[in-house]
Amino acid sequence: MSFLLPCPHCGPRDVNEFDYAGEVTTRPSGTPDVRELAGYVYFRRNVAGVQREWWHHRFGCDTWFLAERDTRTNEVLRTDVPAARERARA
Ligand SMILES: [Zn+2]
């Protein structure tokens, strides 16, 4: 399967130039118990619809960025570089 993924720096590129690094997760707060940690490490929502994901432009500019992608159609609605990483590049 192939589709175009717009890198925030390079523009639309074939998805095979990128590494998929999974959906964005939320780290448990406070002092999580074993069950909460296991859920955080091993379980994903795996939605059929729009989800926020981490991607890496492996064969391009080497940027890690976030994308909102519809998992049913592979339509990419939005990509952006998290603010902290963007500042680090400057
Ligand atoms: Zn790029």
PDB file of the backbone (N, CA, C, O) and the ligand in Angstrom, with CONECT records:
HET     ZN  A 101       1
ATOM      1  N   MET A   1       0.841  -1.175   0.000  1.00  0.00           N
ATOM      2  CA  MET A   1       0.000   0.000   0.000  1.00  0.00           C
ATOM      3  C   MET A   1       0.886   1.240   0.000  1.00  0.00           C
ATOM      4  O   MET A   1       1.913   1.284   0.678  1.00  0.00           O
ATOM      5  N   SER A   2       0.492   2.205  -0.739  1.00  0.00           N
ATOM      6  CA  SER A   2       1.277   3.426  -0.816  1.00  0.00           C
ATOM      7  C   SER A   2       0.349   4.631  -0.822  1.00  0.00           C
ATOM      8  O   SER A   2      -0.745   4.594  -1.384  1.00  0.00           O
ATOM      9  N   PHE A   3       0.801   5.676  -0.198  1.00  0.00           N
ATOM     10  CA  PHE A   3       0.083   6.940  -0.226  1.00  0.00           C
ATOM     11  C   PHE A   3       1.083   8.059   0.044  1.00  0.00           C
ATOM     12  O   PHE A   3       2.217   7.805   0.452  1.00  0.00           O
ATOM     13  N   LEU A   4       0.659   9.286  -0.185  1.00  0.00           N
ATOM     14  CA  LEU A   4       1.543  10.421   0.035  1.00  0.00           C
ATOM     15  C   LEU A   4       1.367  10.930   1.459  1.00  0.00           C
ATOM     16  O   LEU A   4       0.249  11.067   1.957  1.00  0.00           O
ATOM     17  N   LEU A   5       2.490  11.203   2.097  1.00  0.00           N
ATOM     18  CA  LEU A   5       2.492  11.757   3.443  1.00  0.00           C
ATOM     19  C   LEU A   5       3.249  13.083   3.381  1.00  0.00           C
ATOM     20  O   LEU A   5       4.416  13.097   2.989  1.00  0.00           O
ATOM     21  N   PRO A   6       2.619  14.191   3.757  1.00  0.00           N
ATOM     22  CA  PRO A   6       3.304  15.485   3.681  1.00  0.00           C
ATOM     23  C   PRO A   6       4.232  15.700   4.874  1.00  0.00           C
ATOM     24  O   PRO A   6       3.775  15.894   6.001  1.00  0.00           O
ATOM     25  N   CYS A   7       5.538  15.665   4.615  1.00  0.00           N
ATOM     26  CA  CYS A   7       6.513  16.003   5.651  1.00  0.00           C
ATOM     27  C   CYS A   7       6.399  17.515   5.902  1.00  0.00           C
ATOM     28  O   CYS A   7       6.268  18.277   4.944  1.00  0.00           O
ATOM     29  N   PRO A   8       6.446  17.964   7.155  1.00  0.00           N
ATOM     30  CA  PRO A   8       6.348  19.408   7.429  1.00  0.00           C
ATOM     31  C   PRO A   8       7.483  20.211   6.784  1.00  0.00           C
ATOM     32  O   PRO A   8       7.328  21.410   6.551  1.00  0.00           O
ATOM     33  N   HIS A   9       8.615  19.571   6.492  1.00  0.00           N
ATOM     34  CA  HIS A   9       9.743  20.297   5.907  1.00  0.00           C
ATOM     35  C   HIS A   9       9.898  20.041   4.406  1.00  0.00           C
ATOM     36  O   HIS A   9      10.282  20.946   3.666  1.00  0.00           O
ATOM     37  N   CYS A  10       9.604  18.822   3.947  1.00  0.00           N
ATOM     38  CA  CYS A  10       9.888  18.441   2.558  1.00  0.00           C
ATOM     39  C   CYS A  10       8.648  18.433   1.659  1.00  0.00           C
ATOM     40  O   CYS A  10       8.774  18.381   0.436  1.00  0.00           O
ATOM     41  N   GLY A  11       7.463  18.483   2.251  1.00  0.00           N
ATOM     42  CA  GLY A  11       6.259  18.411   1.452  1.00  0.00           C
ATOM     43  C   GLY A  11       5.840  16.968   1.213  1.00  0.00           C
ATOM     44  O   GLY A  11       6.385  16.056   1.835  1.00  0.00           O
ATOM     45  N   PRO A  12       4.872  16.748   0.315  1.00  0.00           N
ATOM     46  CA  PRO A  12       4.355  15.398   0.082  1.00  0.00           C
ATOM     47  C   PRO A  12       5.419  14.453  -0.470  1.00  0.00           C
ATOM     48  O   PRO A  12       6.117  14.765  -1.434  1.00  0.00           O
ATOM     49  N   ARG A  13       5.522  13.287   0.171  1.00  0.00           N
ATOM     50  CA  ARG A  13       6.480  12.254  -0.232  1.00  0.00           C
ATOM     51  C   ARG A  13       5.800  10.897  -0.124  1.00  0.00           C
ATOM     52  O   ARG A  13       4.801  10.745   0.579  1.00  0.00           O
ATOM     53  N   ASP A  14       6.351   9.915  -0.826  1.00  0.00           N
ATOM     54  CA  ASP A  14       5.819   8.561  -0.741  1.00  0.00           C
ATOM     55  C   ASP A  14       5.976   8.052   0.692  1.00  0.00           C
ATOM     56  O   ASP A  14       7.003   8.289   1.328  1.00  0.00           O
ATOM     57  N   VAL A  15       4.976   7.366   1.191  1.00  0.00           N
ATOM     58  CA  VAL A  15       4.988   6.911   2.582  1.00  0.00           C
ATOM     59  C   VAL A  15       6.146   5.963   2.869  1.00  0.00           C
ATOM     60  O   VAL A  15       6.543   5.807   4.024  1.00  0.00           O
ATOM     61  N   ASN A  16       6.689   5.333   1.839  1.00  0.00           N
ATOM     62  CA  ASN A  16       7.811   4.409   2.048  1.00  0.00           C
ATOM     63  C   ASN A  16       9.108   5.114   2.447  1.00  0.00           C
ATOM     64  O   ASN A  16      10.086   4.455   2.799  1.00  0.00           O
ATOM     65  N   GLU A  17       9.124   6.450   2.395  1.00  0.00           N
ATOM     66  CA  GLU A  17      10.287   7.196   2.880  1.00  0.00           C
ATOM     67  C   GLU A  17      10.258   7.361   4.394  1.00  0.00           C
ATOM     68  O   GLU A  17      11.226   7.843   4.983  1.00  0.00           O
ATOM     69  N   PHE A  18       9.153   6.964   5.030  1.00  0.00           N
ATOM     70  CA  PHE A  18       8.938   7.258   6.453  1.00  0.00           C
ATOM     71  C   PHE A  18       8.883   5.990   7.295  1.00  0.00           C
ATOM     72  O   PHE A  18       8.582   4.902   6.804  1.00  0.00           O
ATOM     73  N   ASP A  19       9.185   6.167   8.584  1.00  0.00           N
ATOM     74  CA  ASP A  19       8.919   5.136   9.579  1.00  0.00           C
ATOM     75  C   ASP A  19       7.659   5.533  10.337  1.00  0.00           C
ATOM     76  O   ASP A  19       7.496   6.685  10.737  1.00  0.00           O
ATOM     77  N   TYR A  20       6.781   4.572  10.526  1.00  0.00           N
ATOM     78  CA  TYR A  20       5.602   4.785  11.356  1.00  0.00           C
ATOM     79  C   TYR A  20       5.976   4.428  12.785  1.00  0.00           C
ATOM     80  O   TYR A  20       6.503   3.343  13.031  1.00  0.00           O
ATOM     81  N   ALA A  21       5.714   5.314  13.725  1.00  0.00           N
ATOM     82  CA  ALA A  21       6.132   5.079  15.105  1.00  0.00           C
ATOM     83  C   ALA A  21       4.950   4.961  16.057  1.00  0.00           C
ATOM     84  O   ALA A  21       5.121   5.054  17.273  1.00  0.00           O
ATOM     85  N   GLY A  22       3.769   4.762  15.523  1.00  0.00           N
ATOM     86  CA  GLY A  22       2.629   4.466  16.373  1.00  0.00           C
ATOM     87  C   GLY A  22       1.792   5.672  16.750  1.00  0.00           C
ATOM     88  O   GLY A  22       2.176   6.820  16.526  1.00  0.00           O
ATOM     89  N   GLU A  23       0.642   5.380  17.326  1.00  0.00           N
ATOM     90  CA  GLU A  23      -0.266   6.449  17.717  1.00  0.00           C
ATOM     91  C   GLU A  23       0.253   7.169  18.948  1.00  0.00           C
ATOM     92  O   GLU A  23       0.989   6.606  19.759  1.00  0.00           O
ATOM     93  N   VAL A  24      -0.143   8.413  19.067  1.00  0.00           N
ATOM     94  CA  VAL A  24       0.251   9.218  20.224  1.00  0.00           C
ATOM     95  C   VAL A  24      -0.455   8.665  21.452  1.00  0.00           C
ATOM     96  O   VAL A  24      -1.663   8.431  21.440  1.00  0.00           O
ATOM     97  N   THR A  25       0.318   8.461  22.508  1.00  0.00           N
ATOM     98  CA  THR A  25      -0.233   7.936  23.752  1.00  0.00           C
ATOM     99  C   THR A  25      -0.066   8.964  24.857  1.00  0.00           C
ATOM    100  O   THR A  25       0.687   9.928  24.720  1.00  0.00           O
ATOM    101  N   THR A  26      -0.765   8.748  25.935  1.00  0.00           N
ATOM    102  CA  THR A  26      -0.669   9.630  27.094  1.00  0.00           C
ATOM    103  C   THR A  26      -0.072   8.858  28.245  1.00  0.00           C
ATOM    104  O   THR A  26      -0.614   7.837  28.671  1.00  0.00           O
ATOM    105  N   ARG A  27       1.046   9.346  28.750  1.00  0.00           N
ATOM    106  CA  ARG A  27       1.748   8.694  29.855  1.00  0.00           C
ATOM    107  C   ARG A  27       0.895   8.775  31.128  1.00  0.00           C
ATOM    108  O   ARG A  27       0.331   9.832  31.411  1.00  0.00           O
ATOM    109  N   PRO A  28       0.788   7.690  31.902  1.00  0.00           N
ATOM    110  CA  PRO A  28       0.008   7.751  33.144  1.00  0.00           C
ATOM    111  C   PRO A  28       0.606   8.793  34.095  1.00  0.00           C
ATOM    112  O   PRO A  28       1.824   8.960  34.155  1.00  0.00           O
ATOM    113  N   SER A  29      -0.244   9.477  34.824  1.00  0.00           N
ATOM    114  CA  SER A  29       0.230  10.509  35.742  1.00  0.00           C
ATOM    115  C   SER A  29       0.465   9.915  37.133  1.00  0.00           C
ATOM    116  O   SER A  29      -0.010   8.824  37.447  1.00  0.00           O
ATOM    117  N   GLY A  30       1.197  10.649  37.944  1.00  0.00           N
ATOM    118  CA  GLY A  30       1.451  10.230  39.321  1.00  0.00           C
ATOM    119  C   GLY A  30       2.310   8.986  39.384  1.00  0.00           C
ATOM    120  O   GLY A  30       3.267   8.838  38.625  1.00  0.00           O
ATOM    121  N   THR A  31       1.964   8.098  40.290  1.00  0.00           N
ATOM    122  CA  THR A  31       2.673   6.836  40.438  1.00  0.00           C
ATOM    123  C   THR A  31       1.757   5.721  39.965  1.00  0.00           C
ATOM    124  O   THR A  31       0.947   5.214  40.740  1.00  0.00           O
ATOM    125  N   PRO A  32       1.876   5.337  38.711  1.00  0.00           N
ATOM    126  CA  PRO A  32       0.958   4.336  38.158  1.00  0.00           C
ATOM    127  C   PRO A  32       1.225   2.943  38.721  1.00  0.00           C
ATOM    128  O   PRO A  32       2.362   2.603  39.046  1.00  0.00           O
ATOM    129  N   ASP A  33       0.169   2.143  38.833  1.00  0.00           N
ATOM    130  CA  ASP A  33       0.353   0.754  39.256  1.00  0.00           C
ATOM    131  C   ASP A  33       0.730  -0.093  38.029  1.00  0.00           C
ATOM    132  O   ASP A  33       0.774   0.411  36.907  1.00  0.00           O
ATOM    133  N   VAL A  34       0.996  -1.372  38.257  1.00  0.00           N
ATOM    134  CA  VAL A  34       1.457  -2.264  37.192  1.00  0.00           C
ATOM    135  C   VAL A  34       0.432  -2.347  36.062  1.00  0.00           C
ATOM    136  O   VAL A  34       0.801  -2.378  34.888  1.00  0.00           O
ATOM    137  N   ARG A  35      -0.827  -2.382  36.408  1.00  0.00           N
ATOM    138  CA  ARG A  35      -1.877  -2.483  35.389  1.00  0.00           C
ATOM    139  C   ARG A  35      -1.879  -1.255  34.471  1.00  0.00           C
ATOM    140  O   ARG A  35      -1.999  -1.378  33.252  1.00  0.00           O
ATOM    141  N   GLU A  36      -1.744  -0.071  35.076  1.00  0.00           N
ATOM    142  CA  GLU A  36      -1.715   1.161  34.276  1.00  0.00           C
ATOM    143  C   GLU A  36      -0.469   1.200  33.387  1.00  0.00           C
ATOM    144  O   GLU A  36      -0.540   1.609  32.228  1.00  0.00           O
ATOM    145  N   LEU A  37       0.670   0.773  33.937  1.00  0.00           N
ATOM    146  CA  LEU A  37       1.892   0.756  33.136  1.00  0.00           C
ATOM    147  C   LEU A  37       1.794  -0.232  31.979  1.00  0.00           C
ATOM    148  O   LEU A  37       2.211   0.069  30.861  1.00  0.00           O
ATOM    149  N   ALA A  38       1.242  -1.409  32.253  1.00  0.00           N
ATOM    150  CA  ALA A  38       1.083  -2.410  31.193  1.00  0.00           C
ATOM    151  C   ALA A  38       0.165  -1.869  30.087  1.00  0.00           C
ATOM    152  O   ALA A  38       0.433  -2.067  28.902  1.00  0.00           O
ATOM    153  N   GLY A  39      -0.891  -1.203  30.472  1.00  0.00           N
ATOM    154  CA  GLY A  39      -1.796  -0.608  29.487  1.00  0.00           C
ATOM    155  C   GLY A  39      -1.104   0.439  28.644  1.00  0.00           C
ATOM    156  O   GLY A  39      -1.308   0.511  27.432  1.00  0.00           O
ATOM    157  N   TYR A  40      -0.280   1.256  29.294  1.00  0.00           N
ATOM    158  CA  TYR A  40       0.451   2.312  28.583  1.00  0.00           C
ATOM    159  C   TYR A  40       1.473   1.720  27.608  1.00  0.00           C
ATOM    160  O   TYR A  40       1.619   2.217  26.491  1.00  0.00           O
ATOM    161  N   VAL A  41       2.170   0.678  28.015  1.00  0.00           N
ATOM    162  CA  VAL A  41       3.238   0.108  27.195  1.00  0.00           C
ATOM    163  C   VAL A  41       2.690  -0.795  26.083  1.00  0.00           C
ATOM    164  O   VAL A  41       3.175  -0.754  24.952  1.00  0.00           O
ATOM    165  N   TYR A  42       1.686  -1.604  26.407  1.00  0.00           N
ATOM    166  CA  TYR A  42       1.301  -2.673  25.471  1.00  0.00           C
ATOM    167  C   TYR A  42      -0.014  -2.457  24.710  1.00  0.00           C
ATOM    168  O   TYR A  42      -0.225  -3.106  23.686  1.00  0.00           O
ATOM    169  N   PHE A  43      -0.886  -1.587  25.165  1.00  0.00           N
ATOM    170  CA  PHE A  43      -2.195  -1.477  24.529  1.00  0.00           C
ATOM    171  C   PHE A  43      -2.345  -0.160  23.777  1.00  0.00           C
ATOM    172  O   PHE A  43      -1.875   0.886  24.226  1.00  0.00           O
ATOM    173  N   ARG A  44      -3.004  -0.231  22.632  1.00  0.00           N
ATOM    174  CA  ARG A  44      -3.277   0.947  21.809  1.00  0.00           C
ATOM    175  C   ARG A  44      -4.764   0.984  21.495  1.00  0.00           C
ATOM    176  O   ARG A  44      -5.458  -0.030  21.566  1.00  0.00           O
ATOM    177  N   ARG A  45      -5.240   2.186  21.142  1.00  0.00           N
ATOM    178  CA  ARG A  45      -6.666   2.350  20.866  1.00  0.00           C
ATOM    179  C   ARG A  45      -7.017   1.746  19.505  1.00  0.00           C
ATOM    180  O   ARG A  45      -8.095   1.177  19.336  1.00  0.00           O
ATOM    181  N   ASN A  46      -6.097   1.870  18.526  1.00  0.00           N
ATOM    182  CA  ASN A  46      -6.287   1.284  17.203  1.00  0.00           C
ATOM    183  C   ASN A  46      -7.639   1.669  16.591  1.00  0.00           C
ATOM    184  O   ASN A  46      -8.431   0.806  16.211  1.00  0.00           O
ATOM    185  N   VAL A  47      -7.882   2.956  16.505  1.00  0.00           N
ATOM    186  CA  VAL A  47      -9.171   3.457  16.062  1.00  0.00           C
ATOM    187  C   VAL A  47      -9.376   3.249  14.563  1.00  0.00           C
ATOM    188  O   VAL A  47      -8.419   3.245  13.789  1.00  0.00           O
ATOM    189  N   ALA A  48     -10.610   3.081  14.173  1.00  0.00           N
ATOM    190  CA  ALA A  48     -10.983   3.084  12.758  1.00  0.00           C
ATOM    191  C   ALA A  48     -11.500   4.481  12.473  1.00  0.00           C
ATOM    192  O   ALA A  48     -12.698   4.745  12.573  1.00  0.00           O
ATOM    193  N   GLY A  49     -10.587   5.374  12.118  1.00  0.00           N
ATOM    194  CA  GLY A  49     -10.932   6.771  11.897  1.00  0.00           C
ATOM    195  C   GLY A  49      -9.685   7.615  12.041  1.00  0.00           C
ATOM    196  O   GLY A  49      -8.574   7.141  11.802  1.00  0.00           O
ATOM    197  N   VAL A  50      -9.865   8.864  12.432  1.00  0.00           N
ATOM    198  CA  VAL A  50      -8.740   9.788  12.530  1.00  0.00           C
ATOM    199  C   VAL A  50      -7.990   9.562  13.835  1.00  0.00           C
ATOM    200  O   VAL A  50      -8.579   9.570  14.916  1.00  0.00           O
ATOM    201  N   GLN A  51      -6.686   9.363  13.715  1.00  0.00           N
ATOM    202  CA  GLN A  51      -5.860   9.253  14.911  1.00  0.00           C
ATOM    203  C   GLN A  51      -4.587  10.070  14.729  1.00  0.00           C
ATOM    204  O   GLN A  51      -4.139  10.318  13.610  1.00  0.00           O
ATOM    205  N   ARG A  52      -4.026  10.475  15.846  1.00  0.00           N
ATOM    206  CA  ARG A  52      -2.784  11.251  15.856  1.00  0.00           C
ATOM    207  C   ARG A  52      -1.620  10.283  16.028  1.00  0.00           C
ATOM    208  O   ARG A  52      -1.631   9.437  16.922  1.00  0.00           O
ATOM    209  N   GLU A  53      -0.609  10.415  15.156  1.00  0.00           N
ATOM    210  CA  GLU A  53       0.469   9.425  15.092  1.00  0.00           C
ATOM    211  C   GLU A  53       1.834  10.093  15.005  1.00  0.00           C
ATOM    212  O   GLU A  53       1.957  11.243  14.583  1.00  0.00           O
ATOM    213  N   TRP A  54       2.861   9.340  15.415  1.00  0.00           N
ATOM    214  CA  TRP A  54       4.245   9.749  15.247  1.00  0.00           C
ATOM    215  C   TRP A  54       4.792   9.165  13.950  1.00  0.00           C
ATOM    216  O   TRP A  54       4.567   7.994  13.643  1.00  0.00           O
ATOM    217  N   TRP A  55       5.522  10.002  13.181  1.00  0.00           N
ATOM    218  CA  TRP A  55       6.187   9.564  11.966  1.00  0.00           C
ATOM    219  C   TRP A  55       7.593  10.130  11.942  1.00  0.00           C
ATOM    220  O   TRP A  55       7.868  11.163  12.552  1.00  0.00           O
ATOM    221  N   HIS A  56       8.486   9.444  11.233  1.00  0.00           N
ATOM    222  CA  HIS A  56       9.881   9.864  11.113  1.00  0.00           C
ATOM    223  C   HIS A  56      10.254   9.848   9.632  1.00  0.00           C
ATOM    224  O   HIS A  56      10.063   8.837   8.956  1.00  0.00           O
ATOM    225  N   HIS A  57      10.780  10.950   9.131  1.00  0.00           N
ATOM    226  CA  HIS A  57      11.170  11.017   7.713  1.00  0.00           C
ATOM    227  C   HIS A  57      12.557  10.400   7.566  1.00  0.00           C
ATOM    228  O   HIS A  57      13.559  11.106   7.448  1.00  0.00           O
ATOM    229  N   ARG A  58      12.593   9.096   7.576  1.00  0.00           N
ATOM    230  CA  ARG A  58      13.833   8.315   7.596  1.00  0.00           C
ATOM    231  C   ARG A  58      14.715   8.542   6.366  1.00  0.00           C
ATOM    232  O   ARG A  58      15.927   8.719   6.494  1.00  0.00           O
ATOM    233  N   PHE A  59      14.117   8.538   5.193  1.00  0.00           N
ATOM    234  CA  PHE A  59      14.907   8.711   3.970  1.00  0.00           C
ATOM    235  C   PHE A  59      14.731  10.125   3.427  1.00  0.00           C
ATOM    236  O   PHE A  59      14.614  10.323   2.218  1.00  0.00           O
ATOM    237  N   GLY A  60      14.713  11.095   4.320  1.00  0.00           N
ATOM    238  CA  GLY A  60      14.554  12.485   3.931  1.00  0.00           C
ATOM    239  C   GLY A  60      15.285  13.377   4.913  1.00  0.00           C
ATOM    240  O   GLY A  60      16.502  13.273   5.069  1.00  0.00           O
ATOM    241  N   CYS A  61      14.546  14.252   5.576  1.00  0.00           N
ATOM    242  CA  CYS A  61      15.160  15.257   6.442  1.00  0.00           C
ATOM    243  C   CYS A  61      15.381  14.783   7.876  1.00  0.00           C
ATOM    244  O   CYS A  61      15.877  15.559   8.694  1.00  0.00           O
ATOM    245  N   ASP A  62      15.037  13.553   8.210  1.00  0.00           N
ATOM    246  CA  ASP A  62      15.280  12.962   9.528  1.00  0.00           C
ATOM    247  C   ASP A  62      14.433  13.610  10.630  1.00  0.00           C
ATOM    248  O   ASP A  62      14.788  13.543  11.807  1.00  0.00           O
ATOM    249  N   THR A  63      13.327  14.230  10.252  1.00  0.00           N
ATOM    250  CA  THR A  63      12.463  14.895  11.228  1.00  0.00           C
ATOM    251  C   THR A  63      11.428  13.934  11.793  1.00  0.00           C
ATOM    252  O   THR A  63      10.843  13.127  11.071  1.00  0.00           O
ATOM    253  N   TRP A  64      11.212  14.041  13.126  1.00  0.00           N
ATOM    254  CA  TRP A  64      10.094  13.355  13.779  1.00  0.00           C
ATOM    255  C   TRP A  64       8.939  14.338  13.825  1.00  0.00           C
ATOM    256  O   TRP A  64       9.125  15.491  14.215  1.00  0.00           O
ATOM    257  N   PHE A  65       7.763  13.906  13.438  1.00  0.00           N
ATOM    258  CA  PHE A  65       6.626  14.818  13.435  1.00  0.00           C
ATOM    259  C   PHE A  65       5.337  14.055  13.724  1.00  0.00           C
ATOM    260  O   PHE A  65       5.309  12.825  13.755  1.00  0.00           O
ATOM    261  N   LEU A  66       4.272  14.825  13.935  1.00  0.00           N
ATOM    262  CA  LEU A  66       2.955  14.259  14.219  1.00  0.00           C
ATOM    263  C   LEU A  66       2.070  14.396  12.992  1.00  0.00           C
ATOM    264  O   LEU A  66       2.146  15.382  12.260  1.00  0.00           O
ATOM    265  N   ALA A  67       1.235  13.399  12.780  1.00  0.00           N
ATOM    266  CA  ALA A  67       0.284  13.453  11.676  1.00  0.00           C
ATOM    267  C   ALA A  67      -1.090  13.021  12.172  1.00  0.00           C
ATOM    268  O   ALA A  67      -1.207  12.148  13.032  1.00  0.00           O
ATOM    269  N   GLU A  68      -2.111  13.634  11.626  1.00  0.00           N
ATOM    270  CA  GLU A  68      -3.479  13.167  11.839  1.00  0.00           C
ATOM    271  C   GLU A  68      -3.888  12.432  10.575  1.00  0.00           C
ATOM    272  O   GLU A  68      -3.987  13.023   9.499  1.00  0.00           O
ATOM    273  N   ARG A  69      -4.124  11.129  10.719  1.00  0.00           N
ATOM    274  CA  ARG A  69      -4.404  10.282   9.552  1.00  0.00           C
ATOM    275  C   ARG A  69      -5.679   9.495   9.796  1.00  0.00           C
ATOM    276  O   ARG A  69      -5.915   8.985  10.892  1.00  0.00           O
ATOM    277  N   ASP A  70      -6.492   9.404   8.758  1.00  0.00           N
ATOM    278  CA  ASP A  70      -7.677   8.549   8.823  1.00  0.00           C
ATOM    279  C   ASP A  70      -7.227   7.133   8.496  1.00  0.00           C
ATOM    280  O   ASP A  70      -6.819   6.852   7.369  1.00  0.00           O
ATOM    281  N   THR A  71      -7.301   6.248   9.472  1.00  0.00           N
ATOM    282  CA  THR A  71      -6.791   4.883   9.300  1.00  0.00           C
ATOM    283  C   THR A  71      -7.632   4.073   8.310  1.00  0.00           C
ATOM    284  O   THR A  71      -7.180   3.035   7.829  1.00  0.00           O
ATOM    285  N   ARG A  72      -8.842   4.530   8.002  1.00  0.00           N
ATOM    286  CA  ARG A  72      -9.690   3.799   7.054  1.00  0.00           C
ATOM    287  C   ARG A  72      -9.312   4.093   5.615  1.00  0.00           C
ATOM    288  O   ARG A  72      -9.435   3.230   4.746  1.00  0.00           O
ATOM    289  N   THR A  73      -8.843   5.331   5.358  1.00  0.00           N
ATOM    290  CA  THR A  73      -8.586   5.750   3.979  1.00  0.00           C
ATOM    291  C   THR A  73      -7.132   6.158   3.727  1.00  0.00           C
ATOM    292  O   THR A  73      -6.738   6.362   2.579  1.00  0.00           O
ATOM    293  N   ASN A  74      -6.346   6.277   4.779  1.00  0.00           N
ATOM    294  CA  ASN A  74      -4.969   6.796   4.727  1.00  0.00           C
ATOM    295  C   ASN A  74      -4.914   8.254   4.290  1.00  0.00           C
ATOM    296  O   ASN A  74      -3.861   8.736   3.875  1.00  0.00           O
ATOM    297  N   GLU A  75      -6.028   8.954   4.379  1.00  0.00           N
ATOM    298  CA  GLU A  75      -6.001  10.392   4.111  1.00  0.00           C
ATOM    299  C   GLU A  75      -5.302  11.082   5.286  1.00  0.00           C
ATOM    300  O   GLU A  75      -5.674  10.892   6.444  1.00  0.00           O
ATOM    301  N   VAL A  76      -4.290  11.881   4.968  1.00  0.00           N
ATOM    302  CA  VAL A  76      -3.562  12.616   6.010  1.00  0.00           C
ATOM    303  C   VAL A  76      -4.152  14.013   6.079  1.00  0.00           C
ATOM    304  O   VAL A  76      -4.087  14.776   5.115  1.00  0.00           O
ATOM    305  N   LEU A  77      -4.724  14.337   7.221  1.00  0.00           N
ATOM    306  CA  LEU A  77      -5.435  15.592   7.369  1.00  0.00           C
ATOM    307  C   LEU A  77      -4.504  16.729   7.774  1.00  0.00           C
ATOM    308  O   LEU A  77      -4.743  17.893   7.451  1.00  0.00           O
ATOM    309  N   ARG A  78      -3.429  16.369   8.493  1.00  0.00           N
ATOM    310  CA  ARG A  78      -2.572  17.434   9.012  1.00  0.00           C
ATOM    311  C   ARG A  78      -1.259  16.833   9.484  1.00  0.00           C
ATOM    312  O   ARG A  78      -1.230  15.705   9.976  1.00  0.00           O
ATOM    313  N   THR A  79      -0.172  17.582   9.334  1.00  0.00           N
ATOM    314  CA  THR A  79       1.106  17.189   9.936  1.00  0.00           C
ATOM    315  C   THR A  79       1.708  18.419  10.600  1.00  0.00           C
ATOM    316  O   THR A  79       1.517  19.544  10.138  1.00  0.00           O
ATOM    317  N   ASP A  80       2.436  18.195  11.685  1.00  0.00           N
ATOM    318  CA  ASP A  80       3.139  19.300  12.328  1.00  0.00           C
ATOM    319  C   ASP A  80       4.278  18.775  13.182  1.00  0.00           C
ATOM    320  O   ASP A  80       4.275  17.632  13.640  1.00  0.00           O
ATOM    321  N   VAL A  81       5.254  19.654  13.377  1.00  0.00           N
ATOM    322  CA  VAL A  81       6.399  19.334  14.226  1.00  0.00           C
ATOM    323  C   VAL A  81       6.082  19.871  15.613  1.00  0.00           C
ATOM    324  O   VAL A  81       5.712  21.037  15.749  1.00  0.00           O
ATOM    325  N   PRO A  82       6.218  19.051  16.636  1.00  0.00           N
ATOM    326  CA  PRO A  82       5.968  19.562  17.996  1.00  0.00           C
ATOM    327  C   PRO A  82       6.862  20.770  18.276  1.00  0.00           C
ATOM    328  O   PRO A  82       8.012  20.807  17.838  1.00  0.00           O
ATOM    329  N   ALA A  83       6.348  21.733  18.988  1.00  0.00           N
ATOM    330  CA  ALA A  83       7.024  23.018  19.192  1.00  0.00           C
ATOM    331  C   ALA A  83       8.416  22.845  19.791  1.00  0.00           C
ATOM    332  O   ALA A  83       9.344  23.525  19.354  1.00  0.00           O
ATOM    333  N   ALA A  84       8.597  21.978  20.757  1.00  0.00           N
ATOM    334  CA  ALA A  84       9.900  21.821  21.407  1.00  0.00           C
ATOM    335  C   ALA A  84      10.945  21.335  20.414  1.00  0.00           C
ATOM    336  O   ALA A  84      12.087  21.792  20.446  1.00  0.00           O
ATOM    337  N   ARG A  85      10.569  20.417  19.534  1.00  0.00           N
ATOM    338  CA  ARG A  85      11.519  19.890  18.553  1.00  0.00           C
ATOM    339  C   ARG A  85      11.841  20.965  17.517  1.00  0.00           C
ATOM    340  O   ARG A  85      12.984  21.064  17.071  1.00  0.00           O
ATOM    341  N   GLU A  86      10.863  21.764  17.131  1.00  0.00           N
ATOM    342  CA  GLU A  86      11.094  22.811  16.153  1.00  0.00           C
ATOM    343  C   GLU A  86      12.096  23.817  16.706  1.00  0.00           C
ATOM    344  O   GLU A  86      12.974  24.272  15.972  1.00  0.00           O
ATOM    345  N   ARG A  87      11.983  24.172  17.976  1.00  0.00           N
ATOM    346  CA  ARG A  87      12.931  25.110  18.580  1.00  0.00           C
ATOM    347  C   ARG A  87      14.335  24.519  18.621  1.00  0.00           C
ATOM    348  O   ARG A  87      15.320  25.238  18.446  1.00  0.00           O
ATOM    349  N   ALA A  88      14.431  23.194  18.855  1.00  0.00           N
ATOM    350  CA  ALA A  88      15.736  22.544  18.958  1.00  0.00           C
ATOM    351  C   ALA A  88      16.474  22.565  17.620  1.00  0.00           C
ATOM    352  O   ALA A  88      17.705  22.580  17.602  1.00  0.00           O
ATOM    353  N   ARG A  89      15.739  22.567  16.485  1.00  0.00           N
ATOM    354  CA  ARG A  89      16.355  22.569  15.153  1.00  0.00           C
ATOM    355  C   ARG A  89      16.975  23.922  14.825  1.00  0.00           C
ATOM    356  O   ARG A  89      17.927  24.000  14.049  1.00  0.00           O
ATOM    357  N   ALA A  90      16.432  24.997  15.420  1.00  0.00           N
ATOM    358  CA  ALA A  90      16.869  26.347  15.063  1.00  0.00           C
ATOM    359  C   ALA A  90      18.265  26.662  15.587  1.00  0.00           C
ATOM    360  O   ALA A  90      18.773  27.762  15.369  1.00  0.00           O
TER     361      ALA A  90
HETATM  362 ZN    ZN A 101      11.217  15.644   5.449  1.00  0.00          ZN2+
END
